[in-house]
Amino acid sequence: MIRHTFSNLVLLWSITHGFYGPGGIHHASKNQSWNNQNLSSVPLDLDVRLRRLDLSDNFITQLHAFALPCLEELDLSGNQMDLISEAAFGNLARLEHLNLSRNRLSVSLGSNSKALRSLGGLRSLDISMNGLSNGAAELLLRNKSSLDQLNMTGNVLIKLSPSLFGESRSIRSLIIEDNLISEIAPQTFEPLSRLESLNLARNNLAFICDFTLHQVKYLNLSRNSVEFFVTPEDAVLYSLEVLDLSHNKLLYFPVLPKMNRLKYLHLQNNLLGALDSEAVMVTEVNSLYQDVVNETTLQKNYFHANWRLMPLVYIDLSFNRFASFPLETLSLLNSLETLNFSHNCLQNINWDVRNYSDPRQVRQIIFHSLKHLDLQGNGLTHLPLLFLKALTQIETLNLQDNSLQPCGMLSGSLPKDRIDFDHFCTAFGQLKTLKHLNLGENNIKILPPNAFQGTSLVSLNLAKNLHMLIHEMALEAVQTTLQSLIISGININSSGLSLPCMPALTEINISNNKLNATPSSLGCSPLKVIDVRNNDFMTINYSLVEVVSTNLTTVYISGNHFNCCDSRWLTVLNDMRIELPDISQAECFTQERNLTMSEYLKSPLFYCSFERDGQGVHFGGMVITLLFVTVFSLVLIFFGRKLCCTPGSSVV
């Protein structure tokens, strides 16, 4: 019995101390972090059962052999390590993920490369920011046949050649960003049959004239000096889905594979459009292609023929030099859903489209799938009817920071054919599918009656149209569909703001104006968010707060001059736990002082006890005076009676 009890105690002690004989039970952590602990060497008491070890951001300059046979992930980044002994990784048989970023591996290259050579089973390796040249990188990549992910960002590679990846042809994801690469030798990447993601951003590449990487799905060439991108014609299907050529020096649209799966194309921050007209640009692209591939028998417009086949759903052309809108080229993209054309040099969209049949007729083109169009930051004064009619599926239109004026309901005395929409205003009613419209910063003079009749707007932004007059019937056409309305920063006062009943409105922003009252019609709306910042409010309509409080979640109130003692609305909001994100910046005033709203809410009765019902601070004084007179009178009466009743006093 005693022996059995003793055995149980030994077992209990073993379990609680994480050890029970060879191969026994243990509950030790599989992960351990020594990140940023000012270590100068690897700790000696590491658990041999560790699977993940983080030694990053320390001062380990030399690495010697250590035995962690179960280790799968090791992070040694940020140590300025310059020497790894040849046997350092000899006892890390299961290591698959190694991060050596931000060290000095190029210093003791011989020993370091031999140490890494012993890790033939690595799946991911990060040797970024180590000052590695082409030769040094090649040595470190020896015996890496299992490598799946490789990061060489921030080194000093100049030219990429086939020998660099000769022993690591299983790479699937490769990052060589922020080096000095100006040349890529033929067959450098082609043998990497599993390569799907290639990042060559922030280098010195000037052109891509023979793109033949059929296996790559994601290619990032942003922030180079690329002037043109050309793919030779072949009958092989390319896997490319995302191409990033942003922040380069492109003058032409890229000539992309004839057969591809490309969905996302990033061309922002280039020189596209600098060749003036679309026709000139298309001609130049075709000529360039013929020169690059040395072919003279191609069809007349090879560029458009290929462009028509692309399954693009997204293209970013922002921050380029377009003075005219490339209508025909972009309309060929039948799957295009999102187009960012913001921050170009457009002033008008001229309907300069080639007519293949009758020269006396205007050729109408259609953007069959386009749902989201961003034209912010151009100089547009109008959108022509033909362009609006081409946007048959448009849902979101961003026209912020232009000079557009909306058309309104046609006057009965003015025939429709006498109104020149193309030069005076934009007829948004043509956009039957439009749901989200941004007209902020357009210097709109007047929002006319039924300005959006024919649309089904869900959100409308009219911010920063200084001194804009809003007709009382301007929003009637969308009053049943509008859910979000922004009328911020138009310098309007309460007498100039008349809104219809909007039974779907959940969010309204009327901040940065001169309002002292909210429109009574807002009581019709199931408002969730109200923004009244930076106005002239002294109070908010209590009855409105009561009506909308059922759905209300957030109210912004700072920048007004509220009366602390006329704040039933604030008490209701506070009691119902409505979120007031800027309550600490909001202020209110009493006759004696200004307070922050949060300070007032701590003791509202204290600050306003003498100011209720319009009596002001004198009410308290009157009460004190009345009490004093009453007490004094009672004292006089008391002493008078006592004097009359004193013995020995008599009347003669």
C-alpha atoms as one frame of an Amber mdcrd trajectory, in Angstrom:
protein
   0.000   0.000   0.000   2.763   2.417   0.933   4.717   1.462  -2.176   1.632
   2.113  -4.374   1.062   5.521  -2.771   4.695   6.460  -3.287   4.478   5.503
  -6.994   1.460   7.750  -7.448   3.276  10.674  -5.832   6.256  10.186  -8.142
   3.918  10.127 -11.145   2.163  13.323  -9.969   5.518  15.093  -9.427   6.723
  14.030 -12.880   3.622  15.346 -14.620   3.657  18.695 -12.814   7.334  19.164
 -13.639   6.848  18.373 -17.317   8.886  15.158 -17.366   8.223  11.483 -16.975
  11.099   9.346 -18.130  12.339   8.918 -21.694   9.502   9.518 -24.131   7.140
  10.232 -21.246   4.358  12.746 -20.758   5.152  16.471 -20.911   3.288  19.744
 -21.266   6.111  22.095 -22.203   5.376  24.954 -24.580   6.184  24.310 -28.233
   6.880  28.014 -28.840   9.365  30.303 -27.139  10.147  33.962 -27.781  13.308
  35.761 -26.754  12.547  38.722 -28.975  14.283  41.992 -28.054  15.897  40.710
 -24.835  19.406  42.171 -25.342  20.852  38.688 -25.804  24.416  38.337 -27.063
  24.211  34.561 -27.508  21.641  31.788 -27.762  20.321  30.819 -24.283  21.746
  27.526 -23.039  18.662  26.201 -21.246  16.328  25.887 -24.247  13.831  23.036
 -24.161  14.903  20.398 -26.684  11.260  19.863 -27.631  10.782  23.384 -28.996
   9.216  23.675 -32.452   9.311  27.457 -32.850  12.006  29.782 -31.508  12.136
  33.579 -31.872  15.542  35.186 -31.183  14.950  38.285 -33.297  16.122  41.826
 -32.523  18.956  40.953 -30.154  22.759  41.330 -30.320  23.742  37.813 -31.397
  26.675  38.397 -33.753  27.920  34.818 -33.896  25.953  31.588 -34.013  27.413
  28.273 -32.893  26.001  24.767 -32.855  22.922  24.082 -30.739  20.733  20.993
 -30.664  16.981  21.377 -31.079  15.962  18.269 -33.006  12.231  19.173 -33.058
  12.696  22.788 -34.182  10.677  23.703 -37.293  10.803  27.531 -37.273  13.739
  29.761 -36.279  13.768  33.588 -36.371  17.218  35.210 -36.050  16.362  38.464
 -37.822  17.724  41.813 -36.691  20.865  40.608 -34.875  23.638  42.029 -37.093
  25.010  38.484 -37.159  28.148  38.117 -39.284  29.356  34.579 -38.479  27.467
  31.286 -38.486  29.660  28.308 -37.709  29.573  25.498 -40.250  28.015  23.095
 -37.731  25.482  25.585 -36.333  22.457  24.005 -38.013  23.735  20.417 -37.987
  21.325  19.317 -35.245  18.227  21.049 -36.640  17.003  18.165 -38.731  13.372
  19.328 -38.932  13.986  23.026 -39.611  11.747  24.265 -42.450  11.422  28.028
 -41.898  14.469  30.239 -41.302  14.516  34.043 -41.024  17.994  35.633 -41.235
  16.801  39.082 -42.309  18.705  42.211 -41.208  22.048  40.604 -40.475  25.529
  40.709 -42.087  25.745  37.368 -43.859  28.065  38.756 -46.549  30.924  39.246
 -44.018  31.911  35.619 -43.353  30.461  34.268 -46.560  32.427  31.007 -46.637
  31.340  29.748 -43.226  27.833  31.152 -43.532  27.173  29.507 -46.897  28.426
  26.112 -45.643  26.167  26.376 -42.609  23.134  27.057 -44.801  24.082  24.280
 -47.201  23.345  21.743 -44.463  19.673  22.814 -44.432  18.515  20.951 -47.523
  14.951  20.641 -46.236  14.184  24.362 -45.886  10.826  25.458 -47.275  11.071
  29.201 -46.569  14.178  31.379 -46.263  14.452  35.111 -45.605  17.905  36.589
 -46.319  16.696  40.143 -46.942  18.818  43.185 -45.999  22.149  41.402 -45.673
  24.207  43.361 -48.220  24.363  40.354 -50.559  25.828  40.600 -54.067  24.904
  38.229 -56.896  27.747  35.828 -56.072  27.047  35.837 -52.339  23.350  35.118
 -52.862  24.191  32.248 -55.204  26.427  30.616 -52.568  23.764  30.884 -49.869
  21.168  29.235 -52.130  23.153  26.056 -52.720  21.342  22.772 -51.916  17.885
  24.375 -51.633  15.845  21.986 -53.763  12.892  22.051 -51.335  12.687  25.850
 -51.065   9.148  27.157 -51.587   9.442  30.801 -50.447  12.492  33.055 -50.771
  12.885  36.695 -49.729  15.989  38.627 -50.898  14.665  42.166 -50.436  17.077
  45.029 -49.731  20.368  43.553 -50.965  22.686  44.744 -53.757  21.844  42.352
 -56.578  22.563  43.925 -59.984  21.927  41.245 -62.602  19.799  38.111 -62.335
  21.062  35.009 -64.141  19.968  31.321 -64.376  22.760  30.152 -62.045  21.270
  32.094 -59.126  18.322  29.689 -58.804  19.991  26.655 -60.349  19.626  24.584
 -57.155  16.277  25.957 -55.967  13.865  25.315 -58.807  10.892  24.524 -56.565
  10.404  28.160 -55.555   6.776  29.224 -55.613   7.046  32.735 -54.091  10.067
  34.962 -54.805  10.650  38.490 -53.481  13.674  40.440 -54.794  12.373  43.928
 -54.012  14.556  46.987 -53.439  17.836  45.862 -55.053  19.839  47.368 -57.945
  18.648  45.018 -60.687  18.891  46.511 -64.159  19.129  43.310 -66.209  17.509
  39.887 -66.206  19.247  37.274 -68.336  17.120  34.920 -70.501  16.005  31.700
 -68.803  16.468  33.107 -65.300  12.902  32.434 -64.171  11.574  30.131 -66.914
  13.022  26.926 -65.303  11.168  27.708 -62.052   8.119  25.711 -63.100   6.278
  26.209 -59.757   6.846  29.982 -59.577   3.532  31.750 -58.983   4.443  35.036
 -57.263   7.346  37.245 -58.389   8.084  40.625 -56.780  10.746  42.772 -58.484
   9.539  46.155 -57.199  11.974  49.000 -56.440  14.751  48.100 -58.870  16.264
  49.685 -61.991  14.526  47.781 -64.790  13.994  49.955 -67.881  11.889  47.672
 -70.090  10.324  44.231 -70.400  10.419  43.234 -74.051  10.087  39.447 -73.875
   7.773  38.457 -71.048   7.373  34.666 -71.286   6.629  33.531 -67.737   3.576
  31.396 -68.413   3.452  30.001 -64.870   3.461  33.272 -62.891   0.135  34.435
 -61.408   1.306  37.585 -59.609   3.972  39.919 -61.007   5.047  43.126 -59.274
   7.302  45.467 -61.305   6.255  48.679 -59.553   8.686  51.500 -58.794  11.218
  50.685 -61.506  11.910  52.771 -64.616   9.939  50.617 -67.059   9.118  52.429
 -70.306   7.353  49.584 -72.099   6.126  46.041 -71.472   5.788  43.666 -74.427
   4.798  40.011 -74.634   5.666  38.145 -77.859   2.711  36.471 -79.523   2.323
  32.765 -78.835  -0.515  30.268 -78.410   0.277  29.341 -74.792  -2.132  30.225
 -71.984  -0.539  32.540 -69.393  -1.534  32.141 -65.740  -0.996  35.829 -64.953
  -3.844  37.259 -62.846  -2.304  40.363 -61.219   0.201  42.700 -62.897   1.551
  45.758 -61.074   3.384  48.240 -63.324   2.627  51.289 -61.174   5.152  54.063
 -60.488   7.151  53.602 -63.694   7.690  55.601 -66.892   5.212  53.895 -69.214
   4.177  55.911 -72.250   2.072  53.095 -73.702  -0.404  50.535 -72.513   1.389
  47.200 -71.973   1.157  44.597 -74.744  -0.057  41.610 -72.766  -0.298  37.896
 -73.566  -2.881  37.002 -76.182  -4.214  34.190 -73.986  -4.283  35.168 -70.310
  -6.245  35.191 -67.088  -5.368  38.760 -66.116  -7.919  40.330 -63.761  -6.082
  43.160 -61.982  -3.857  45.671 -63.777  -2.113  48.501 -61.877  -0.834  51.308
 -64.146  -1.084  54.291 -61.783   1.663  56.911 -61.572   3.065  56.577 -65.086
   3.252  58.825 -68.170   0.301  57.302 -70.004  -1.629  59.799 -72.084   1.346
  62.081 -72.667   1.121  61.272 -76.405  -2.072  63.332 -76.673  -4.832  61.469
 -78.510  -5.897  57.854 -78.121  -5.389  57.243 -81.847  -1.748  58.353 -81.667
  -1.123  56.163 -78.622  -2.633  53.067 -80.272  -0.591  53.632 -83.430   2.588
  54.001 -81.407   1.898  50.826 -79.406   1.403  48.788 -82.577   4.565  50.230
 -84.099   6.553  49.502 -80.942   5.361  45.910 -80.902   6.367  45.356 -84.517
   9.823  46.758 -83.810  10.347  44.645 -80.677   9.258  41.329 -82.182  10.617
  42.203 -85.638   7.335  41.290 -87.297   5.848  43.075 -90.315   2.914  40.809
 -91.157   0.749  41.479 -88.113  -2.811  42.745 -88.409  -3.224  46.505 -88.523
  -4.368  46.963 -84.909  -2.701  44.107 -83.024  -2.926  45.962 -79.689  -6.717
  46.322 -79.742  -7.155  42.759 -80.982  -5.339  41.441 -77.908  -6.854  43.980
 -75.530 -10.323  42.766 -76.511  -9.526  39.255 -75.188  -8.424  40.262 -71.688
 -10.705  39.229 -68.783  -9.776  42.332 -66.735 -12.136  43.258 -63.899  -9.990
  46.064 -62.418  -7.629  48.643 -63.890  -5.984  51.615 -62.150  -4.959  54.485
 -64.451  -4.814  57.197 -61.784  -2.065  59.827 -61.659  -1.181  59.679 -65.358
  -1.151  62.335 -68.118  -4.423  61.668 -69.959  -5.913  64.818 -71.444  -8.503
  62.745 -73.309 -10.398  59.663 -72.201  -9.362  56.504 -74.144 -12.967  55.547
 -74.817 -12.470  52.910 -77.460  -9.560  51.110 -75.799 -11.275  50.815 -72.416
 -14.665  49.873 -73.868 -13.058  46.750 -75.382 -12.695  45.313 -71.868 -16.009
  43.501 -71.647 -15.414  42.194 -68.096 -14.190  45.477 -66.598 -16.008  46.325
 -63.353 -13.754  48.921 -61.668 -11.866  51.753 -63.362  -9.778  54.293 -61.451
  -9.130  57.286 -63.721  -8.609  59.833 -60.960  -6.009  62.609 -60.961  -5.409
  62.943 -64.693  -5.690  65.987 -66.927  -9.247  65.620 -68.258 -11.283  68.761
 -68.849 -13.837  67.258 -71.178 -14.633  63.774 -72.434 -14.735  64.241 -76.178
 -16.646  61.577 -78.085 -13.822  60.996 -80.543 -14.644  57.425 -81.562 -13.875
  55.951 -84.991 -16.917  55.141 -87.104 -16.473  52.091 -89.260 -19.690  52.549
 -91.263 -21.517  55.813 -91.889 -19.275  58.851 -91.207 -22.382  60.978 -90.697
 -23.462  59.002 -87.655 -21.996  58.971 -84.170 -20.874  55.523 -83.041 -22.229
  54.591 -79.624 -20.018  52.340 -77.522 -20.919  50.587 -74.275 -19.063  49.760
 -71.080 -20.909  46.503 -70.589 -19.756  45.586 -67.056 -18.396  48.811 -65.541
 -19.841  49.314 -62.048 -17.319  51.570 -60.275 -15.757  54.628 -61.945 -13.420
  57.091 -60.206 -12.853  60.410 -62.009 -11.785  62.425 -58.960  -9.263  65.229
 -59.299  -9.632  66.058 -62.975 -10.901  69.324 -64.461 -14.218  68.088 -65.840
 -16.899  70.693 -66.446 -19.502  68.257 -67.831 -20.081  64.638 -68.817 -21.592
  64.272 -72.308 -24.854  62.373 -72.767 -23.197  59.786 -75.006 -20.724  58.972
 -72.240 -23.468  58.703 -69.613 -25.460  56.405 -71.874 -22.382  54.188 -72.242
 -22.370  53.530 -68.467 -25.229  51.055 -68.529 -24.270  49.194 -65.315 -22.670
  51.978 -63.263 -23.282  51.858 -59.490 -20.533  54.040 -57.977 -19.330  57.311
 -59.499 -16.675  59.469 -57.815 -16.541  62.972 -59.327 -14.997  64.803 -56.367
 -12.782  67.805 -57.088 -14.041  68.684 -60.584 -16.270  71.527 -61.834 -19.532
  69.769 -62.676 -22.996  71.288 -62.369 -25.993  68.913 -62.106 -28.968  69.359
 -64.410 -32.405  69.633 -62.831 -36.003  69.124 -63.789 -36.692  70.629 -67.234
 -38.654  73.844 -67.248 -42.059  73.555 -68.934 -41.418  76.683 -70.954 -38.073
  75.473 -72.314 -38.102  72.744 -75.005 -35.841  69.806 -74.232 -34.027  70.089
 -77.564 -32.894  73.620 -76.703 -31.003  72.549 -73.592 -27.339  71.863 -74.308
 -26.533  69.259 -71.635 -22.985  68.894 -72.945 -21.997  72.441 -72.112 -24.120
  73.590 -69.183 -24.705  70.684 -66.848 -24.550  66.929 -66.333 -27.757  64.902
 -66.578 -27.286  62.324 -63.835 -30.797  61.056 -64.500 -29.359  59.090 -67.425
 -27.655  56.749 -64.927 -30.532  54.464 -63.985 -28.341  52.037 -62.011 -26.390
  54.675 -60.044 -26.352  54.089 -56.272 -23.347  56.021 -54.911 -22.411  59.508
 -56.124 -19.645  61.801 -54.852 -19.956  65.437 -56.012 -17.805  66.964 -53.282
 -15.643  70.019 -54.126 -17.219  70.793 -57.502 -18.061  74.432 -56.786 -21.728
  73.655 -57.474 -23.723  76.887 -57.454 -27.205  75.440 -57.094 -28.641  71.990
 -56.597 -31.731  72.258 -58.797 -35.120  70.526 -58.410 -35.026  66.751 -58.987
 -31.310  66.859 -59.795 -31.098  63.068 -59.515 -34.459  62.042 -60.921 -34.151
  58.684 -62.673 -31.452  57.340 -60.346 -31.811  55.197 -57.232 -29.146  56.859
 -55.113 -28.248  55.208 -51.830 -25.437  57.607 -50.858 -24.757  61.194 -51.927
 -21.766  63.376 -51.034 -22.152  67.144 -51.620 -19.400  68.272 -49.227 -17.294
  71.411 -49.696 -19.428  73.038 -52.389 -19.127  76.428 -50.731 -22.260  78.601
 -50.775 -24.250  75.980 -52.723 -27.976  76.707 -52.777 -30.123  73.622 -52.272
 -33.572  73.828 -53.857 -36.278  72.499 -51.552 -37.177  69.875 -54.193 -33.586
  68.944 -55.068 -33.681  65.551 -53.323 -37.318  64.607 -53.753 -36.573  62.152
 -56.565 -34.295  60.071 -54.298 -35.945  60.666 -50.931 -37.174  57.058 -50.651
 -33.816  55.425 -51.514 -31.192  57.694 -49.944 -29.451  56.131 -46.926 -26.387
  58.367 -46.524 -26.225  62.129 -47.109 -23.194  64.395 -46.666 -23.781  68.173
 -46.797 -20.651  69.129 -44.888 -18.766  72.386 -45.374 -21.122  74.248 -47.730
 -21.471  77.289 -45.432 -25.254  76.968 -45.204 -27.518  78.193 -42.378 -30.700
  76.638 -41.055 -33.028  78.815 -43.116 -31.338  77.627 -46.304 -31.519  73.896
 -45.543 -34.820  72.232 -46.329 -34.850  68.467 -46.658 -37.725  66.173 -47.621
 -38.892  63.280 -45.491 -36.337  60.480 -46.143 -37.623  57.192 -44.673 -34.466
  55.225 -45.599 -31.846  57.703 -44.331 -29.563  56.163 -41.686 -26.581  58.538
 -41.809 -26.413  62.313 -42.196 -23.400  64.626 -42.021 -24.214  68.347 -41.775
 -20.962  69.353 -40.078 -18.896  72.493 -40.758 -21.790  74.803 -41.573 -23.681
  77.634 -39.812 -26.659  75.621 -38.628 -28.405  76.304 -35.296 -31.244  73.821
 -35.745 -31.711  70.429 -37.351 -34.310  70.087 -40.135 -37.573  68.847 -38.606
 -38.003  66.406 -41.502 -35.219  64.230 -40.046 -37.840  62.831 -37.687 -38.959
  60.681 -40.633 -35.579  58.956 -40.833 -34.275  55.866 -38.957 -30.988  57.649
 -38.302 -28.065  55.684 -36.898 -25.273  58.272 -37.288 -25.593  62.065 -36.996
 -22.693  64.493 -37.434 -23.347  68.125 -36.417 -19.779  69.158 -35.625 -18.592
  72.761 -36.041 -21.917  74.561 -36.350 -23.789  77.155 -34.271 -25.960  74.807
 -32.202 -26.864  75.869 -28.658 -29.179  72.907 -28.250 -30.549  69.997 -30.264
 -34.264  69.476 -30.757 -35.265  67.210 -27.869 -38.309  65.842 -29.662 -36.125
  64.849 -32.635 -33.719  63.023 -30.338 -36.631  61.149 -28.761 -37.991  60.119
 -32.166 -34.699  58.889 -33.669 -33.155  57.462 -30.480 -34.517  53.978 -31.221
 -32.024  53.389 -34.048 -29.367  55.937 -33.131 -25.870  54.589 -32.390 -23.426
  57.516 -32.880 -23.557  61.327 -32.675 -20.678  63.763 -33.306 -21.218  67.094
 -31.520 -17.923  68.976 -30.947 -17.277  72.499 -32.215 -20.638  73.969 -31.161
 -21.553  76.350 -28.310 -24.156  74.359 -26.413 -26.101  75.665 -23.422 -25.342
  73.319 -20.518 -28.700  74.039 -18.899 -30.743  73.280 -22.009 -29.433  69.797
 -22.547 -32.210  67.274 -22.028 -31.188  65.892 -25.412 -27.683  65.182 -24.111
 -29.022  63.472 -20.995 -31.176  61.198 -23.156 -28.242  60.299 -25.392 -26.045
  59.628 -22.392 -28.675  57.534 -20.583 -29.276  55.438 -23.703 -25.519  54.900
 -24.089 -25.429  56.461 -27.552 -21.780  56.700 -28.617 -20.393  60.261 -28.505
 -16.855  59.809 -29.899 -15.859  63.459 -29.547 -17.497  64.196 -26.182 -14.120
  65.094 -24.662 -13.683  67.901 -27.239 -17.264  69.203 -26.969 -18.065  72.227
 -24.774 -21.097  73.878 -23.253 -21.576  77.095 -21.289 -23.356  78.363 -18.206
 -23.678  81.989 -17.160 -20.596  81.548 -15.029 -18.208  79.417 -17.074 -17.556
  77.142 -20.048 -17.300  73.406 -19.442 -16.372  70.352 -21.400 -19.429  68.200
 -21.969 -17.826  65.255 -20.200 -17.199  67.454 -17.118 -20.781  68.727 -17.167
 -22.235  65.206 -17.401 -20.527  64.226 -14.131 -22.698  66.700 -12.123 -25.341
  68.333 -14.328 -27.550  69.296 -11.351 -24.689  71.070  -9.607 -23.885  73.364
 -12.536 -27.483  74.208 -13.391 -29.349  73.982 -10.050 -29.796  77.741  -9.918
 -30.509  78.288 -13.575 -33.558  76.153 -14.247 -36.819  77.449 -15.698 -35.183
  80.645 -16.915 -34.706  82.077 -13.407 -30.920  82.339 -13.588 -28.541  82.485
 -10.661 -30.777  85.051  -8.789 -33.281  82.353  -7.902 -30.942  80.962  -5.263
 -30.421  84.419  -3.778 -34.154  85.025  -3.558 -34.665  81.751  -1.713 -31.933
  82.605   0.812 -33.336  86.132   1.371 -36.854  84.780   1.928 -35.599  82.236
   4.442 -33.643  84.930   6.294 -36.686  87.282   6.550 -38.898  84.427   7.740
 -36.478  83.320  10.456 -35.870  86.911  11.584 -39.608  87.577  11.863 -40.154
  84.448  13.925 -37.378  85.486  16.314 -38.896  88.933  16.822 -42.310  87.444
  17.525 -40.848  84.963  19.973 -38.926  87.586  21.963 -41.874  90.000  21.923
 -44.178  87.452  23.491 -41.596  86.559  26.102 -41.149  90.189  27.102 -44.885
  90.676  27.597 -45.147  87.651  29.861 -42.242  88.503  32.231 -43.301  88.615
  36.071 -43.385  92.084  37.658 -44.404  93.846  34.531 -47.750  95.667  34.820
 -49.919  98.188  33.119 -50.580 101.353  35.056
